[in-house]
């Protein structure tokens, strides 16, 4: 995704390929099908909406979470789902911008108030994309919600900060999570330090599953081992999370 995804131009760029897809809906159908008078979507479309719900959840808690520049715990992920999907009308705004209800009326007899069923219209679209144009799913799901998430943190685009700690086991686990996400594979981390006359040189080493050798991740110098260890983990976490931020700001 291009830099500045929270801008209007970027949202326009996200919408364009999906609008092009929707433009092809229903042109073989009779014009008279545009005004439906039923009370619900036809059963095949209700079923498609249920399948699309699974697509939404899988991509929200999969690719979208992987793009965030920090690891969210389970509580934070649920809170983000509530804020971006369940609350605030963000899906309604997206569906209206894309013109999903209008496009669907060219394809099938649907209720005149179908535009009020934003969640169903959205997940119905996701099901259609999954089967006909899966390359557009990153735009329709994580691209849009990344845009919405960035808008909530306009200054830095930062995820909720994790609590500060001096517990090296906690820091080690945070580092391992960030490195696994960055490299997409299992990693190991170990410490190394050398005592000089008036300083300690502390280093963290990393070994990836695909590259079974120990490489230096970072190295710091401090007067004492305790402060050197904390500084080393802090430096390594910054390296890992900054790399994730750059990847998140890159292409979809």
N, C-alpha and C positions, 0 to 999 in steps of 0.2 A: 504494500500500500504506500502511496506517495506520502512524503513528508507534509505535515499540515493537514492531516486527515480530518481534523475537527472543523475545517473551514467549509463555507458553503460550496465553493468550487469542488472540493473533494467529495462532498455528499452528492453533488450533481454527477460527478464522475462515477460514484458507486451506483447511482440509480440508472444511468444511461444503458448499460448492457442488459439490465433486467427489463427495462422498459422496451427495449428492442425485442426481447424474448416475448413479452406480453403482447406486443403488437401483432404477433402471428396467431394469437388465440382467436378461434371462432370465425374466421373470415369465410369459411365454407358453409356456415350456418345461415338459416333464414333470418332476416332482420326482425321478423315478428317475435323471435325468441328473446328479445331484449327485455321485455317486461314480464317477469315472472310473478305469479300470484300465490305461490305456495307459502307454507308457514315455516319450511325448513329447507336446507339444501338437499338436493337429490341424494339418495343413499350412496352412490359411487363417490360423490364429492365429500360427504361426511366421512367416509372411509379414508379417502385421500388425506383429509385434514388430520385424522388420527395418525396416519403414517408419517405425515409431515411433522407432527408434534414430537415424534421420536427423533427425527432429523434435527429439529431445533435443540432439543436437550443434549443430544450427542455432540453437536458442534459447539454449543455454548460452554459445556463443561469440558470439552476437549480442545479443539484448536484455539478458541477464544482465550481460555485460561492459560494456554501455553504462550500466548502473545503478550500477556501482561508482564511488566518488568519485575514483578516480585511474586513469590509463591503465596497464594491465599490459602488459609486453612479452611476446613469444612464450613465453619460458621460464616466466614467472610464470603465464601462462594455462594452460599444460600442467600445471604444478604444482598449480594450483587444481583443474583437472579431475581429477587423480589423487587429491587430498585429498577432494573432495566427491562424486565419482562412482565412481571405481574403488576407493577404500579406505573403511574406517570404517563400513560398514553403513548409511549414511544412506538409500540407496534402499530397503533392506530395512525400515528403520524406517518410512519413508513409505508403502510398499506395505501393510505390516501395519496401520498406523493407518487407512488408507483402506478396508481390507478388499477389496482387488482380487481375491484368490484366491477368497474366498467368493462374491463377486458373479459371477465368471466361471463358477463351478460351476453357477450357475443357468441359464447360457446354453449350455454345451457340456460334453461328456464330456472331462474333463481328468485328467491323472495325479493320484493321491492326494498326491504330494509336490510338486505344482505350487507350493506356497507357498515352496519352496526356490529357485525360479527368479525371484527378485525382479527382476532386471534385465529379463527378458523380460516379466514381468507389467507392469512399469512402462512399458516402451516400447509394449507392446500397448495399454495405457490411453491413452498419448499419441496413438497412431494413431487410436483411436476418438474422442478429443477433437478431433483435427484435422479429422475428417470430419463429426462430429455436433455438437460444441459448442466450436468454436475459441476462443470468448471465455473459456473456462476454462483455456486453455494457460498464460497468465501466472501463474495460481495454481499449476498443477501443476508448472511448471519453475522459472522465475526467481523466483517468489514463495517457493517452498520453499527453493531454494538460497541466495537472499538471506537468509532466516531462518538457515540453517546457517552462512553466511559471517559474519553479524553475531554469532552465538554464539561464533565463534572470535576476535573482536575486541570483547569486551564493553565495554571502557572507552571507546573512541572510535569503533568501527566503521570504523577507518581501514584503507585498503589498505596493502600493503607500501610503505614510503617509498622514493622514488627517491633515488639518491645525490646528495649536495650537490655543486654545481659552481659555478665562477665563469666558465665558458665561456659567453659570451652566445649563441653559436650553438646550444648545447645547450638553454639556457634558452628561447630563441626557439622552438625546435622543440617543446619541452614545452608552451609556451603555445599554440602553434598547434593542437596535438592536443586540448588541453582546450577551446579555443574552438570547434573544429569539432564536438566531441562536444556541447558545450552548445547550440550553435545549429543543429546538424544540417545544416550547409551549408559551402561553401568560405568561408574568411576570409583576409584579408591583415592583416599587422601592420607598422607602421613606427614608427621612433623620431623624437622631436622634442625638442630641448633649447635652452635659452636661458641664456647666461652673464650673471649679475648681478655686482655688485661683489664680493661674498664668498660667493656661492652659485650653484649650478647648478639650474635647474628642468628636470627631465626628465619627459617624457610619452611614453606609448605610445598609438598611435592604431590603431583597428580599422576595417576596411571589409568588410562582408558581401556575399555575392553577391546577396542579395535587396534590399540597401540600399546601392547603390553610392556611398556618401559616406563620408568619413573622420570618425569620431567618437572623442572622447577616451575611452580605457579607464581610465587612471589617471594621476596626476601626483604626483611627489615632489620634495622639495628636499634637496640635500646639498651639502657644501662642494666636492666634486670630482665630475667627470663619471663616473669609474669607479664610485665608491660610489653615485652617483645611478642609474646604469644598473642595477646589481645590485639596488638597492632597488626600482626600478621593476618589474623582471621578477618579483621576489618578491611584490610587492603584486598584480600582475596575475594571477599564478598562484593566489594565495589567493582572489582574487575569482572566478576561473573554477571552481576546484575546490569552493569553498563552495557555489556555485550548483548544481553537479552533485550535491553531497551533499543539498541541500534537495530537488532533484527526485527523487533516489533514495528519499527518505523520504516522498515524496508518494504519490499513487494509482498503481496498477499501470498 
